[in-house]
Amino acid sequence: MKELIETVRRDLSMSEKRRRHTEGVVETAKLLAERHFPAEIAPEEAELAALLHDYTKEYPVEKQLEICRQYGMEVPAEELETPKLLHARSASLLAEHLYGAPEKICSAVRWHTTGRPAMRPLELVIYFADYIEPGRTDPACTRLREYYERQYQSRRDKTRALYLALVRSFDTTVRFLLAERKPIDSCTVEARNDYLRLVKTTNPHTGKDG
């Protein structure tokens, strides 16, 4: 996998701002994986998925749609109303077909923007790392990053700490989209409800309430 990582790094074609963001996601994903899923996620897997997650972010919409058509991935009509979501699909397809990345890597890239219910560990890590990487300086991301760190440091139950922050990330996204009168992807709503249920079923008596 190290050779594949080096190949992807050489091939990355993006603005300097996007590259800095990508490197921030790499480091944050590796930290989250080490903290929460050391037995499930190897550092190289976190690095490769993070490098690929925004691979097509700066591609024109038509080029992204062409990638989806080329590899037979149907794009729902409602998603065409939110073209910024397309890069998760197109990047996951290139991860699979251009680089032959393992399925768990491709899936993490596919779901990093909207999230989904019952995310697998690497999917969760890439979704959340994309949200809280230190290069994101807008107030909502800064508050979420600080909230996660407080929860992680103050709670014995580290899984509950992560899920609390994850629910807050979905709430933040939903509030923003409502304020902007933009469509809300159904996977985001379902993911929010799913992790809210998990928060309620994990032990609440393991640190400060948040």
C-alpha positions in Angstrom: 0.0 0.0 0.0 3.0 2.3 0.5 3.7 2.2 -3.2 0.1 3.1 -4.0 0.2 6.0 -1.6 3.3 7.4 -3.3 1.7 7.0 -6.7 -1.5 8.8 -5.6 0.6 11.6 -4.1 2.5 12.0 -7.3 -0.7 12.1 -9.3 -2.6 14.6 -7.1 -3.5 17.6 -9.3 -5.2 20.3 -7.2 -4.8 23.8 -5.9 -2.4 24.5 -3.1 -5.4 25.3 -0.8 -7.0 21.9 -1.6 -3.7 20.1 -1.1 -3.2 21.7 2.4 -6.7 20.6 3.3 -6.0 17.1 2.0 -2.9 16.8 4.1 -4.8 18.1 7.1 -7.4 15.3 6.6 -4.5 12.8 6.3 -3.1 13.7 9.7 -6.5 14.0 11.4 -7.7 10.7 10.0 -4.6 8.9 11.2 -5.1 10.4 14.7 -8.8 9.4 14.8 -8.0 5.9 13.6 -5.3 5.5 16.3 -7.5 6.9 19.0 -10.7 5.0 18.2 -10.1 2.1 15.8 -6.5 0.9 16.2 -7.4 -2.7 15.5 -9.6 -1.9 12.5 -7.7 0.8 10.6 -4.1 0.7 9.6 -2.4 4.1 9.3 -1.7 3.5 5.6 -5.4 2.9 5.0 -6.3 6.2 6.7 -3.7 8.0 4.7 -4.7 6.5 1.3 -8.4 7.2 1.9 -7.7 10.8 3.0 -5.5 11.4 0.0 -8.2 10.2 -2.4 -11.2 11.8 -0.7 -11.1 15.1 -2.7 -9.3 13.8 -5.7 -11.9 15.1 -8.1 -13.2 18.0 -6.0 -11.9 20.6 -8.4 -13.0 18.7 -11.6 -15.7 20.4 -13.7 -19.2 18.9 -13.0 -19.5 17.5 -16.5 -16.2 15.7 -16.1 -17.4 14.2 -12.8 -20.6 13.1 -14.5 -18.7 11.5 -17.3 -16.6 9.5 -14.8 -19.9 8.3 -13.2 -21.3 7.3 -16.7 -18.1 5.7 -17.7 -18.1 3.3 -14.7 -21.9 2.8 -14.6 -22.7 4.6 -11.4 -26.1 6.2 -11.5 -26.5 9.6 -10.0 -29.9 10.3 -8.5 -31.8 13.2 -9.9 -31.9 15.0 -6.5 -28.1 14.8 -6.2 -27.8 16.7 -9.5 -29.3 19.6 -7.6 -26.3 19.5 -5.3 -23.3 19.0 -7.6 -20.7 19.6 -4.8 -21.7 16.0 -3.7 -20.6 14.5 -7.0 -16.9 14.4 -6.1 -17.5 11.7 -3.5 -18.9 9.5 -6.2 -16.4 10.3 -9.0 -13.4 10.1 -6.6 -14.5 6.7 -5.3 -14.7 5.4 -8.8 -11.2 6.6 -9.7 -9.9 5.1 -6.5 -11.4 1.7 -7.6 -10.8 1.7 -11.3 -7.7 3.9 -11.7 -5.8 2.8 -8.7 -7.3 -0.5 -7.7 -7.7 0.7 -4.1 -9.2 -1.8 -1.7 -13.0 -1.7 -1.3 -12.9 -0.2 2.2 -10.9 2.7 0.9 -13.3 3.3 -2.0 -16.3 3.2 0.4 -14.7 5.7 2.7 -14.2 8.1 -0.2 -17.7 7.5 -1.4 -19.4 8.4 1.9 -17.0 11.1 3.2 -19.4 14.0 2.3 -22.8 13.0 3.4 -22.1 10.2 5.8 -24.5 7.3 6.1 -26.1 5.2 8.8 -23.9 2.5 10.4 -20.7 3.7 8.9 -17.8 1.4 8.9 -14.8 2.6 10.9 -12.8 4.0 8.0 -15.9 5.7 6.5 -16.6 7.4 9.9 -13.0 8.5 10.3 -12.7 10.1 6.8 -16.1 11.8 7.1 -15.2 13.3 10.5 -11.6 14.1 9.7 -12.8 16.0 6.7 -14.9 18.1 9.0 -12.5 18.9 11.8 -9.0 19.0 10.2 -7.1 22.0 11.6 -7.0 23.9 8.3 -10.8 24.4 8.5 -11.0 27.8 10.3 -14.7 28.7 9.9 -16.4 29.1 13.3 -18.6 26.0 12.9 -15.7 23.7 12.2 -13.6 25.3 14.9 -16.3 24.8 17.5 -16.9 21.2 16.4 -13.1 20.5 16.6 -12.9 22.0 20.1 -16.1 20.2 21.2 -14.7 16.8 20.1 -11.5 17.4 21.9 -13.3 18.3 25.1 -15.4 15.2 24.9 -12.5 13.0 24.2 -10.4 14.4 27.0 -13.2 14.4 29.6 -14.9 11.0 29.0 -13.8 7.6 29.9 -16.0 6.2 27.2 -14.2 7.4 24.1 -16.7 5.9 21.7 -19.5 8.0 23.2 -17.2 11.0 22.9 -16.8 10.4 19.2 -20.5 9.7 18.6 -21.5 12.9 20.5 -19.2 14.9 18.2 -20.4 13.1 15.2 -24.1 13.9 16.0 -23.1 17.5 16.4 -21.4 17.5 13.0 -24.6 16.3 11.3 -26.7 18.9 13.3 -24.3 21.6 12.1 -24.7 20.5 8.5 -28.4 20.3 8.7 -28.7 23.8 10.3 -26.5 25.3 7.7 -28.4 23.8 4.8 -31.7 24.8 6.2 -30.5 28.4 6.7 -29.3 28.4 3.0 -32.5 26.8 1.8 -30.5 24.0 0.2 -31.5 20.3 -0.2 -30.4 18.0 2.6 -29.2 14.6 1.5 -31.4 11.8 3.0 -28.2 9.9 4.0 -27.2 12.8 6.2 -30.5 12.8 8.0 -30.5 9.0 8.4 -26.9 9.1 9.7 -27.7 11.8 12.2 -30.7 9.8 13.6 -28.7 6.6 13.6 -25.8 8.0 15.7 -28.2 9.9 17.9 -29.7 6.5 18.8 -26.2 5.1 19.5 -25.4 8.0 21.8 -28.5 7.3 23.8 -27.6 3.6 24.1 -24.0 4.1 25.2 -23.3 4.5 28.9 -24.1 8.2 29.8 -22.4 8.0 33.2 -18.8 8.1 31.9 -17.9 11.7 32.2 -19.4 15.2 31.9 -22.6 15.5 29.9 -22.1 17.4 26.7 
